[in-house]
């Protein structure tokens, strides 16, 4: 059964690639262009099963977005996968400390991304 997945990334190309891969696998995709927009989308569409977010974005970066999501009681348990070009262990640790569930480095392999989604939200 398909999930509703929120993708948060300032790159339109990346959002389009994610939508193509995820909707092709039967998921419903909701998109946001940065952390602030992601917060707005979650407020309007609270039934999100999984969140995929970038780290480096304007207005509100991925860390701030994750922290905000984790403060909301309705999304404390929602799996959050970080999809970013960053690969430094310190940044990965910071994301985990903020509440991220998993970490994937761009460019992403669609099958590995779908496997990660199944792993965090069976």
Secondary structure as a PSIPRED ss2 file (coil, helix, strand):
# PSIPRED VFORMAT (PSIPRED V4.0)

   1 X C   1.000  0.000  0.000
   2 X C   1.000  0.000  0.000
   3 X C   1.000  0.000  0.000
   4 X E   0.000  0.000  1.000
   5 X E   0.000  0.000  1.000
   6 X E   0.000  0.000  1.000
   7 X E   0.000  0.000  1.000
   8 X E   0.000  0.000  1.000
   9 X C   1.000  0.000  0.000
  10 X C   1.000  0.000  0.000
  11 X C   1.000  0.000  0.000
  12 X H   0.000  1.000  0.000
  13 X H   0.000  1.000  0.000
  14 X H   0.000  1.000  0.000
  15 X H   0.000  1.000  0.000
  16 X H   0.000  1.000  0.000
  17 X H   0.000  1.000  0.000
  18 X H   0.000  1.000  0.000
  19 X H   0.000  1.000  0.000
  20 X H   0.000  1.000  0.000
  21 X H   0.000  1.000  0.000
  22 X H   0.000  1.000  0.000
  23 X H   0.000  1.000  0.000
  24 X H   0.000  1.000  0.000
  25 X C   1.000  0.000  0.000
  26 X C   1.000  0.000  0.000
  27 X C   1.000  0.000  0.000
  28 X E   0.000  0.000  1.000
  29 X E   0.000  0.000  1.000
  30 X E   0.000  0.000  1.000
  31 X E   0.000  0.000  1.000
  32 X E   0.000  0.000  1.000
  33 X C   1.000  0.000  0.000
  34 X C   1.000  0.000  0.000
  35 X H   0.000  1.000  0.000
  36 X H   0.000  1.000  0.000
  37 X H   0.000  1.000  0.000
  38 X H   0.000  1.000  0.000
  39 X H   0.000  1.000  0.000
  40 X H   0.000  1.000  0.000
  41 X H   0.000  1.000  0.000
  42 X H   0.000  1.000  0.000
  43 X H   0.000  1.000  0.000
  44 X H   0.000  1.000  0.000
  45 X C   1.000  0.000  0.000
  46 X C   1.000  0.000  0.000
  47 X C   1.000  0.000  0.000
  48 X C   1.000  0.000  0.000
  49 X C   1.000  0.000  0.000
  50 X E   0.000  0.000  1.000
  51 X E   0.000  0.000  1.000
  52 X E   0.000  0.000  1.000
  53 X E   0.000  0.000  1.000
  54 X C   1.000  0.000  0.000
  55 X C   1.000  0.000  0.000
  56 X C   1.000  0.000  0.000
  57 X C   1.000  0.000  0.000
  58 X C   1.000  0.000  0.000
  59 X C   1.000  0.000  0.000
  60 X C   1.000  0.000  0.000
  61 X C   1.000  0.000  0.000
  62 X H   0.000  1.000  0.000
  63 X H   0.000  1.000  0.000
  64 X H   0.000  1.000  0.000
  65 X H   0.000  1.000  0.000
  66 X H   0.000  1.000  0.000
  67 X H   0.000  1.000  0.000
  68 X H   0.000  1.000  0.000
  69 X H   0.000  1.000  0.000
  70 X H   0.000  1.000  0.000
  71 X H   0.000  1.000  0.000
  72 X C   1.000  0.000  0.000
  73 X H   0.000  1.000  0.000
  74 X H   0.000  1.000  0.000
  75 X H   0.000  1.000  0.000
  76 X C   1.000  0.000  0.000
  77 X C   1.000  0.000  0.000
  78 X C   1.000  0.000  0.000
  79 X E   0.000  0.000  1.000
  80 X E   0.000  0.000  1.000
  81 X E   0.000  0.000  1.000
  82 X E   0.000  0.000  1.000
  83 X E   0.000  0.000  1.000
  84 X E   0.000  0.000  1.000
  85 X C   1.000  0.000  0.000
  86 X C   1.000  0.000  0.000
  87 X C   1.000  0.000  0.000
  88 X C   1.000  0.000  0.000
  89 X H   0.000  1.000  0.000
  90 X H   0.000  1.000  0.000
  91 X H   0.000  1.000  0.000
  92 X H   0.000  1.000  0.000
  93 X H   0.000  1.000  0.000
  94 X H   0.000  1.000  0.000
  95 X H   0.000  1.000  0.000
  96 X H   0.000  1.000  0.000
  97 X H   0.000  1.000  0.000
  98 X H   0.000  1.000  0.000
  99 X C   1.000  0.000  0.000
 100 X C   1.000  0.000  0.000
 101 X C   1.000  0.000  0.000
 102 X E   0.000  0.000  1.000
 103 X E   0.000  0.000  1.000
 104 X E   0.000  0.000  1.000
 105 X E   0.000  0.000  1.000
 106 X C   1.000  0.000  0.000
 107 X C   1.000  0.000  0.000
 108 X C   1.000  0.000  0.000
 109 X C   1.000  0.000  0.000
 110 X H   0.000  1.000  0.000
 111 X H   0.000  1.000  0.000
 112 X H   0.000  1.000  0.000
 113 X H   0.000  1.000  0.000
 114 X H   0.000  1.000  0.000
 115 X H   0.000  1.000  0.000
 116 X H   0.000  1.000  0.000
 117 X H   0.000  1.000  0.000
 118 X H   0.000  1.000  0.000
 119 X H   0.000  1.000  0.000
 120 X H   0.000  1.000  0.000
 121 X C   1.000  0.000  0.000
 122 X C   1.000  0.000  0.000
